[in-house]
Amino acid sequence: MRICHISTFWPTTGGHTHYTDNLIRGMRSHEPSRHVVLAERTAAPVESEAIQCIPCFDRDSDYGESVAAAAAQAEVDVAIIQYSNDVFGDDERFPRMLARLRQRGVRTIINAHSVYPPRWRSHHRPGRTIAAFDRACALEATAFTVHSPRMRQDLLARGVDAAQVHVIPHGSRALPQRDVRASRRELGIPEDAKVVLFFGFVWLGKGISFLIDVFAELKKQVPEAYLYIGGHTRRRLWSFYMSYLQARARMLGVGDRMKLWGSYVPDDMVPTIYSAADVVAMPYRQDYSSVSGVVHQTAGMGKLMLCSRIAKFDEVEASIDPALTVGPKDRRAWVDMMARLLTDDVLAASMRQKISAFAKATSWDVVGGQHLALCRSLVEETHAHTR
């Protein structure tokens, strides 16, 4: 069985690149065959024992034929596609690519990282809705993988066949643990602080302004609290928002207890930033079903977390502890629970134990095994039908 991944890849950074790299490692821990990566042309062509990376498509072009031709030349059996609309669009090109792969005998698995509300607009005709786009993809794809039962249910509700949709969790990676005090010195954080971390892309949907309001109240209960925002904006348009956050912190009297990284965090600095934290805060406001890679990074580091009680954090509520989610607009609940996590050692130890168990259950080795089993079942099913 020859498996390929259609995705961004190194040296292009971003969520899909990291996900694909981790997934290949997880799958190869069970079966050490070489995987093919059909990547954007920004990737580097690489051949190693583990991977063959073939840069072959451009997101701004009608990429389907070039991907399908590369898959045929590489004699691929199954393609796992890390889908997002910023890479592949939400128009006719993606379903066309799926059709061309199917015509060449390639089974396709769409790994959907988000399922958007059905009436959201898309560029797909007819319909011009996300629901119409998802149904068009389902007609051509062999299977979908999603990360939560809610995501599966959302696809089924818009007409995707239940037999096509499989729930496989996002993977958790155990990043290197670094010395807490040394990490704080490197980041310019007081060594004895109680550190609340926000990590990831900075934009309005992440609720960071609300988090600063929460932090201003928290500091009254926990004077040694410190807020570190480790992230950057996707677009230069949002740079004003970073300035606004700093101004808001100063206005609330906590400017001297908050720091922003302010740019993309290099991979080698990610463990340092997590190691410096006591609690990772995720006060998101996103109104669609998905899961959070930051949750799995946090779990892999064994750090405490506090999240909004929204669809994105269903797995925190269901698989770790409901107490680690609070209403996205309930400032009092955020302040009180954050204070408890920072000051109640017994509670913190209990939560860390549950978070570590979650990280083990969703390790990339476990997740890779689940993806590998699905690939095998799709190939075996096809062979059974052709006998």
Secondary structure as GFF3:
##gff-version 3
##sequence-region A 1 387
A	DSSP	beta_strand	3	7	.	.	.	ID=ss1
A	DSSP	alpha_helix	15	28	.	.	.	ID=ss2
A	DSSP	beta_strand	35	40	.	.	.	ID=ss3
A	DSSP	beta_strand	46	47	.	.	.	ID=ss4
A	DSSP	beta_strand	51	57	.	.	.	ID=ss5
A	DSSP	alpha_helix	64	73	.	.	.	ID=ss6
A	DSSP	beta_strand	78	83	.	.	.	ID=ss7
A	DSSP	alpha_helix	85	88	.	.	.	ID=ss8
A	DSSP	alpha_helix	93	103	.	.	.	ID=ss9
A	DSSP	beta_strand	107	112	.	.	.	ID=ss10
A	DSSP	beta_strand	114	115	.	.	.	ID=ss11
A	DSSP	alpha_helix	130	140	.	.	.	ID=ss12
A	DSSP	beta_strand	143	146	.	.	.	ID=ss13
A	DSSP	alpha_helix	149	157	.	.	.	ID=ss14
A	DSSP	three_ten_helix	162	164	.	.	.	ID=ss15
A	DSSP	beta_strand	165	167	.	.	.	ID=ss16
A	DSSP	alpha_helix	180	187	.	.	.	ID=ss17
A	DSSP	beta_strand	194	199	.	.	.	ID=ss18
A	DSSP	three_ten_helix	204	206	.	.	.	ID=ss19
A	DSSP	alpha_helix	208	221	.	.	.	ID=ss20
A	DSSP	beta_strand	225	230	.	.	.	ID=ss21
A	DSSP	three_ten_helix	236	238	.	.	.	ID=ss22
A	DSSP	alpha_helix	239	251	.	.	.	ID=ss23
A	DSSP	three_ten_helix	255	257	.	.	.	ID=ss24
A	DSSP	beta_strand	258	260	.	.	.	ID=ss25
A	DSSP	three_ten_helix	267	269	.	.	.	ID=ss26
A	DSSP	alpha_helix	270	275	.	.	.	ID=ss27
A	DSSP	beta_strand	279	282	.	.	.	ID=ss28
A	DSSP	beta_strand	289	290	.	.	.	ID=ss29
A	DSSP	alpha_helix	293	300	.	.	.	ID=ss30
A	DSSP	beta_strand	304	308	.	.	.	ID=ss31
A	DSSP	three_ten_helix	311	313	.	.	.	ID=ss32
A	DSSP	alpha_helix	314	319	.	.	.	ID=ss33
A	DSSP	three_ten_helix	322	324	.	.	.	ID=ss34
A	DSSP	beta_strand	325	326	.	.	.	ID=ss35
A	DSSP	alpha_helix	331	343	.	.	.	ID=ss36
A	DSSP	alpha_helix	345	361	.	.	.	ID=ss37
A	DSSP	alpha_helix	364	386	.	.	.	ID=ss38
###
